Amino acid sequence: MRKDLSVGLDFTRIIACLMVVVLHVSATGVAEFSHDWVYFNAYDSLVRACVPLFLMLSGALLLGREEGVTQFYTKRFLRIFPPLIFWSVFYVLWKARLSGDYSGLSASLFSVLKGPAYFHLWYLYALVGIYLFIPFMSKIYRHSTDAEKITYLSIWFVVACVIPLVAYFYPGMGDVASVYGLSSFVGLSGFVFLGAYVFDRIKTQVKQSLLADAAGFITSAVCTALATYWLSLRDGTPNQLFFSYLSPFVVAGAVFGFRLLMGLGTRLSRYAKTLNVLAGSTLGVYCLHIFVMNRLSIVYGPFIEGHSMLWVIPALVFAIFIMTLAPIFIARQFKPFRHII
């Protein structure tokens, strides 16, 4: 792979991880109306594409490879299961420590087989199913013409993104996707296919307009924020329908965001080594930042009262990201830890 593209992928991964932190900080205030709710909504809308970006990165890196099923599963699951087990145990022990009740510890440890020990770990569980499908999706992708790829993505977008949205406002139409057996085109795995397709277009493009991609990304975020504002006012309570990762606005934002971040990243080849090291820490940052955010809230809680969330949210995000990155970076200097964090 060209060095500039590799740097672009690392940069995109780092920013997507930062966006996750913004998402979880801003999410603390979107569930209830307040005088700062507009700011929480704006920041949340701006970074909704974070998880789709991660999935698109997987597609960009994996779908173009010709790799045997056994080899693929061995490599991917050796990368995903150690962190999944480690962080699940970490959060089970932490929750037991907070409650002071260790009597159900063994049951809690076994419960991670059924679901995540803490809410944000859902992504690691989702990767298991997505990775199981990727070898077969890869064959489809590599042997499809450009027109066939566009057809697949178009059907996925309509079935997974448009139909659920229309059905919300017009429930009388029923479950069209189920009636017509369209379940093969639903779910987050479409982002993997989308990521591979957009990445291939980036590799072959003659010239990229960063301004156009930035405008598209911002427009998508504004549409998400305005739609959420309108729907919440209509319902009299915050409604997060348009925050769905499969919302049409979020999907559009993911495409423009991926192109924008790749375009910016390819211009940073001189920082390739630093960006690669930071990108390697993103999984650990993703898993640990909720713990840091929770512990830090004990300290910052009293100090942010009366201050505008317009600047408080960026300040908290910066503090949480740095305080999470530091221990992860240090731990990864020891080779055994690189396999689990």
N, C-alpha and C positions, 0 to 999 in steps of 0.2 A: 504494500500500500504506500502511496506517496506520503512523504513526511508531513506535508501541509495538511492533508486530510486526516492523518492520525492525530495531529495536534488539534485540529478542529473538533474531532470526536471527544478528545480529552476535555477541551474547553467547554463543550456542550454538556458533558457529564457533570462538571464542576458547577456550572450555573444552574443546571436542573436540580442538583442537590441543595444549592442555596435557595432555590425557589420552594423546595419542600419545607425548609425552615420558615420561610415567609408565610407559606400556606398554613402551617400549624400555629404560628403566632397570631395571625389574623383570624384564624378560625375560632379563636376563643371569644370573639365578640360578634360573630355574625348570627348566632342562634337567637339572640334577643335584641330588640330595638334599644338604642341608646343615643345620646347626643353625638357619639362618635361612630355610629353604625355605618354611616356612609364611607368613612375611611376604611373600616374593616372590610366592607364590601368591595371597595376599590382595590385594595391590596390583594384580597383573595382572588378576585377576578383576574388580576394581572398575572398570577402565577399558576392558574388552574392547569396549565399544560405540562406541569412538572413531571407527573407520572407517565403521561403519554410520551414525553421526550425520552424517558428512560427506556420505554418499550421500543421506541423507534431506533434508539441506539443499538439495542439488541438485534433488531432486524438488519440494520446497516452493517453490523459486524458478522452476522451469522448466516443470513439467507443466501448469500452469494457463494458460500463455501460448499464444496462437494466432500462430504464427510459421512462415514458409515454410522449407522444408528448406534451400535454398541460403543464406538469410540466417542461419539457426541455425548451420549448419556453419561459415560464414565467421566469425561472431562467436566461437563456442566454440573453434574450432581455432586462431584467432589468439591466444587466451588460453592454450591448453594447450601448443601446440608450442614457442613460445619458451622457457618455463621448462623444458620437457622436454629440449630441446637444450642449454640453458645448464648445467643441473645434471648432465646426463649427461657433458658435456665436463669439468666441474669435478671430478667423481669419478673419471673416467678419468685425468685428469692427477694427481690426488692419489694414486691407487693406484700410478701409475708413479713418482711422487716417493718414496713409501714404500719401494718395492722397489728403486729406483735403476736400474731397467731400462726404458729408453725405446725399445728395439728393436722392441717389438710395439705401439707406440703407435697407429700408423695402423690396424692390425687391431682394436685395442681400440675405437677410435672408430667403426669400421664395425660392430662387434659390437653396438652399442647399438640397431641396427635390429632385432636379434633378441631383445633382452631388456635389462633395466635394468643400468646400470653399477654400481649399489649396491642392496642388497636393498629398501630402503624406497621406492625410486622406482617399484616395481611399481604403485603406486596411480595414477601419472600415465599409465602404459600402459593400465591398466584403464579409465581415464576415456575413452580414445579409443573403445573399443568401446561403452561405455555412452552416450557422446554421439552415436554413430552411430545408436543405437536410440531415443534420447529423442524425436525428432520424431514417430515413429510411436506410441510409448508415450503421448505427449501427446494425440494424437488419440483413442486408445482411452480414456484417462482422462477427457478433457473430454466425451466422448459416452456415457459409461457412467453408469448410475444408481447410487445409493448401494449398492443390493443387489448389483449386478454388480461393483462395486469390492471389496466384502467377499468375494464369491465368488472373485475373482481372487487376492486376498491369502490367503485360506484355502487355496486349492489350492497356491499358491506355498509357503506355510509347511509344508504337509504334504510336498510333493515335495522341496523344497530343504533343509528343516530336520529334519523328523521321520523320513522314510524313511531317509536316510543314517545317522542315529543308531541306529535300530532294526536296520538292516542290519549295523552294526558289532558289535552284541551277538548278532545272529542271522544270521550269514553264509549260512545255508542258504536264506534267503528269496530270494537272488539279487538281481540288479540290476533291481528292479521298475520303476524310472523308465525305464530303457532298454527293457525288454520292452514297456511300454505307451506308448512314445513320448512321455514326459512332459518331454522336454528343454526344451521352450519355457518351462517354469516353474522352471528351475533358475538359480542364479547370483545375483550381488550386485545385479543390476539391480532385483530385487524391492524393495530398500530405497528406491530412487528413487520407486517407486509408493507404497510405504508412507509415505514422508516427505510426499508430496503429500496423501495421505489424512488423516494425523494433523494436518497443518497446517490443512487445511480444517475439521477438527473444532474445532481451537483457535480459529479465526476466528469460529466461530458459537456457541461455548459461552457460557453465561450466567455461570457461575462455575466457577473451577478450584480443586481442592483440592491445593495444593502438598504437603501432608503425605501425602496418598494416593499422589501420584506419587513422592515421595521414598521412601516405604515400599516401593513397587513396585520402584523402581530398586535399593535396597539389598537387598531380598529376592532379586532376580535375581542380583546379584553374589554374595551368600552361597551361593545354589544352585550357581553356577558354581564357587566355591571349594571347597565341600564335595564336589561331584561329582568335581572334579579330584583332591582329596585322597583320596577313596575309591578311585577308579580307579587312582591312582598306587600306593597301598598294595597294592591287589590284584595289580598287575602287578610290583611290586617295583622299579619305575623310574618317573620322572615321565612321565605320560601327558597330553598336551595336547588330547585329543579335544574337551573342552567349552570350549576356548579358541577354537574355530572361530567366525568371524564369523556363520556360519549355524547355530550351536548355538541350540536353542530358548530357552535362558536368556539368551543374548546378544541375541537378537532382542527378547525381552520387555524386557530392560534398555534397549535402544535406544529403544523406544517410550516407556517411562516416563522415561528420561533426556531425550529430546527435549521431552516435555511439561514436565518439571521445569525444564529450562534456559530454555525459552521463557517459562514462567511467571515465573521469576526475572528474566529479561532485560527483559520488558515493564515491569517496575517500575523500570527504570534509565534512563528516557527523558532525565533530566537530564544523563546522561553519553553521550548519543548520539554526539556528534562524536568523543570519545575512543575509544569502543568501535568505531566505524566505521574509525578509523585502525588500531587494533590488529587488527581483523578482516582488513583489507587486507594485513597482514603475515603472516598465518597460513601461506600457501603457502610463503613463503620460510623461515619457521621450520620447517615440516615438512621441507623439503628440506635445510636446513643443520644441523639439530640433531644428526644422527648424526656429522657431522664434529666439531662442538664437543664432543660426548660422548666421542668417541674421543680427542681431544687433551687434554681435561680429565682423562681417566682416568690419564694419565701422572703427573699431579700428585696427584690425590686417592687413587690406589691404595694407597700405603703408609699413609695416614692413617686409612683406614676399617677397617683390620684390627682385629678384636676388638670393634668397636662394633656395636650392634644395628641391623639393617636397618630396624627399625620407624621410626626417625627418620632414618637415613642416606638412605634412598630419597627422602623428601620434601625433604631438604636438597639432594641432588644434582639433583633435578628443578627446584627453584627456581633453583639456580645455572645449570644448563644452559639453562633457558628464558630467563632474563634475558640471559645471555651470547650467546644466539642472536638474541633479539629486538632487542638494541641495534644490531648492524651492519645487520640487515635494515631496521630502522626508519630508520636514517641513510641507507642506500642509496636507499630509496624516496622520500627528499626530492628526489632528482634524477629528473625525469620519465621519461627514457629507461629507467631501471632498473625502473620500475613494471611494464613489460611482460614482464620476465624473472624477477623475483623477487617 
